Amino acid sequence: MSRYPEVKWAQRDDKVFITVQLADAKNAKVNLEPDGVFTFSANAGADNNLYELKLDLHDKVKVEESKINYGVRSIFCILEKAEKGWWKKLLHGDGRAPHYVKVDWDKWVDEDDDSGPGDLDLGGMDFSNFGGMGMDDAGMGDFEDSDDEDHEVAKPTGGDTTEAKGYLIPEEKDAVEAEAGTSENKGAPNT
């Protein structure tokens, strides 16, 4: 018995984006017919399960102008519409879409926001150094290690714990005491 992979979709005026989410797919086969029938099959998972689906798309597509990319985690398809125009939904008919077909909000734009052919060109992208997010120090700039270890807060020693006390780092404590002249005469009144 076959299973269904998760399918995400989005569209533009002239194309439909379909992403089949299936990690480590083996023997993946995609077939697209001009009348808008999209079929997919592949094996995946530890048990080498069979995943299949058949989608009757809302309208016709241009098979020869459509593109497909087989990735490690997904199969990404850009289907060229036979006629420009926004589809009300991905699938033909009046019924609801199956539970495994979802909108791809990362690629979605509204009909009035469509900017034309210049958007979402995914060809030739190199994600090896995406945004400097590597694990080395390459993206850290001029930051240096913190010197906080040298400025530990002095812990209270003895005395009355019922009154509130301010704690100073050792250098500040010495400076305050020297200014007030109280380092030797803590209990003596100023005269």
C-alpha positions as CSV (number, residue, x, y, z in Angstrom):
1,M,0.0,0.0,0.0
2,S,1.4,3.4,-0.9
3,R,1.5,6.6,1.2
4,Y,1.0,10.2,0.2
5,P,3.9,12.8,0.6
6,E,3.1,16.3,1.7
7,V,2.6,18.7,-1.2
8,K,3.0,22.5,-1.0
9,W,1.9,24.8,-3.7
10,A,1.9,28.5,-4.7
11,Q,1.3,30.4,-7.9
12,R,2.0,33.4,-10.0
13,D,0.1,34.7,-13.0
14,D,2.0,32.5,-15.4
15,K,3.2,29.5,-13.3
16,V,2.5,27.1,-10.4
17,F,5.1,26.0,-7.9
18,I,4.7,22.5,-6.5
19,T,7.0,21.1,-3.8
20,V,6.8,17.5,-2.9
21,Q,8.2,17.2,0.6
22,L,9.9,13.8,0.8
23,A,13.4,13.4,2.4
24,D,15.8,11.0,0.8
25,A,13.5,10.0,-2.0
26,K,14.8,7.1,-4.2
27,N,13.7,6.4,-7.7
28,A,11.6,9.6,-7.8
29,K,9.5,9.9,-10.9
30,V,7.4,12.9,-11.9
31,N,5.1,12.9,-14.9
32,L,3.3,16.0,-16.2
33,E,0.7,15.9,-19.0
34,P,-0.5,18.9,-21.0
35,D,-4.1,18.5,-19.7
36,G,-2.8,19.2,-16.2
37,V,-2.3,15.7,-14.7
38,F,0.6,15.6,-12.3
39,T,1.8,12.2,-11.0
40,F,4.6,11.4,-8.6
41,S,6.1,8.2,-7.2
42,A,9.2,7.4,-5.1
43,N,10.5,5.2,-2.3
44,A,11.6,6.7,1.0
45,G,12.1,6.0,4.6
46,A,13.9,3.3,6.6
47,D,11.4,0.7,5.3
48,N,11.7,1.9,1.7
49,N,7.9,2.8,1.6
50,L,6.3,3.6,-1.6
51,Y,4.9,7.2,-1.9
52,E,2.5,8.0,-4.8
53,L,0.1,10.8,-5.8
54,K,-1.9,11.9,-8.7
55,L,-3.1,15.5,-8.9
56,D,-5.6,16.8,-11.5
57,L,-4.6,20.4,-11.8
58,H,-7.0,23.2,-12.2
59,D,-6.1,23.9,-15.8
60,K,-3.7,22.9,-18.6
61,V,0.1,23.4,-18.4
62,K,3.0,23.7,-20.8
63,V,5.0,20.5,-20.2
64,E,8.1,21.5,-22.4
65,E,8.5,24.8,-20.5
66,S,8.1,23.4,-17.0
67,K,11.1,22.7,-14.8
68,I,11.9,20.2,-12.0
69,N,14.6,20.0,-9.4
70,Y,15.3,16.7,-7.4
71,G,16.7,17.7,-4.0
72,V,17.7,15.8,-1.0
73,R,14.6,16.8,1.1
74,S,12.1,17.7,-1.6
75,I,11.2,17.7,-5.3
76,F,10.5,21.2,-6.6
77,C,8.6,21.8,-9.8
78,I,7.8,25.0,-11.6
79,L,4.9,24.4,-13.9
80,E,4.2,26.9,-16.7
81,K,0.5,27.6,-17.1
82,A,-1.0,27.1,-20.6
83,E,-2.9,30.4,-20.2
84,K,-2.0,33.2,-17.9
85,G,-4.3,33.9,-15.0
86,W,-4.8,33.1,-11.4
87,W,-6.3,29.8,-10.4
88,K,-8.9,29.7,-7.6
89,K,-7.3,26.6,-6.3
90,L,-4.7,24.0,-7.3
91,L,-6.9,21.1,-8.2
92,H,-9.7,20.7,-10.7
93,G,-13.3,20.1,-9.4
94,D,-15.4,21.4,-6.6
95,G,-14.2,19.2,-3.7
96,R,-11.7,20.1,-1.0
97,A,-8.0,19.4,-1.5
98,P,-6.7,16.3,0.2
99,H,-5.1,16.8,3.6
100,Y,-1.6,16.4,2.3
101,V,-1.9,19.3,-0.2
102,K,-1.1,22.7,1.5
103,V,-0.4,26.2,0.5
104,D,3.3,27.1,0.5
105,W,3.2,30.4,2.4
106,D,6.9,31.0,1.8
107,K,6.4,31.3,-1.9
108,W,2.8,32.7,-1.9
109,V,2.0,36.2,-3.2
110,D,-1.4,37.7,-3.6
111,E,-2.8,38.3,-7.1
112,D,-2.5,42.1,-6.7
113,D,1.1,41.8,-5.3
114,D,2.4,39.8,-8.3
115,S,5.5,41.6,-9.5
116,G,6.0,39.7,-12.7
117,P,8.7,37.4,-14.1
118,G,11.6,38.8,-12.0
119,D,10.7,37.0,-8.8
120,L,11.7,33.6,-7.3
121,D,14.4,32.5,-9.6
122,L,16.0,29.6,-7.7
123,G,18.5,28.5,-10.4
124,G,22.1,28.3,-9.4
125,M,21.8,29.4,-5.8
126,D,24.7,28.4,-3.5
127,F,23.6,27.9,0.1
128,S,27.0,26.8,1.4
129,N,27.6,30.2,3.1
130,F,24.0,31.3,3.5
131,G,24.0,34.6,5.5
132,G,27.3,33.9,7.2
133,M,25.5,31.3,9.4
134,G,28.5,28.9,9.5
135,M,29.8,27.4,12.7
136,D,33.2,29.2,12.6
137,D,33.9,32.7,13.8
138,A,33.6,34.2,10.3
139,G,30.5,36.3,11.0
140,M,31.5,37.5,14.5
141,G,33.1,40.8,13.4
142,D,35.3,42.7,15.9
143,F,33.8,41.2,19.1
144,E,36.3,40.1,21.7
145,D,35.9,37.9,24.7
146,S,34.3,39.5,27.7
147,D,36.6,40.5,30.6
148,D,33.8,40.0,33.1
149,E,35.8,37.4,35.0
150,D,38.0,40.2,36.4
151,H,35.1,42.2,37.7
152,E,33.3,39.8,39.9
153,V,30.9,41.3,42.4
154,A,32.2,41.2,46.0
155,K,30.2,38.9,48.2
156,P,29.1,40.2,51.6
157,T,31.1,38.9,54.6
158,G,29.4,38.9,58.0
159,G,27.7,42.0,59.4
160,D,24.0,42.7,59.7
161,T,22.1,41.1,56.8
162,T,18.8,42.9,57.6
163,E,19.8,46.2,56.0
164,A,20.1,46.6,52.3
165,K,23.7,46.9,51.0
166,G,25.1,47.9,47.7
167,Y,27.8,45.7,46.3
168,L,30.7,47.1,44.3
169,I,33.5,45.5,42.3
170,P,36.8,45.6,44.2
171,E,38.2,48.6,42.2
172,E,35.1,50.7,42.7
173,K,35.0,49.8,46.4
174,D,38.6,51.0,46.9
175,A,37.9,54.3,45.0
176,V,34.7,55.0,47.0
177,E,36.4,54.3,50.3
178,A,39.5,56.4,49.4
179,E,37.2,59.3,48.4
180,A,35.3,59.2,51.7
181,G,38.4,58.5,53.7
182,T,36.7,55.5,55.4
183,S,39.0,52.7,54.4
184,E,40.7,52.7,57.9
185,N,38.0,54.4,60.0
186,K,34.8,52.6,59.1
187,G,33.1,53.1,62.4
188,A,34.5,56.5,63.4
189,P,32.4,59.6,62.9
190,N,33.7,62.3,60.6
191,T,34.8,65.4,62.5
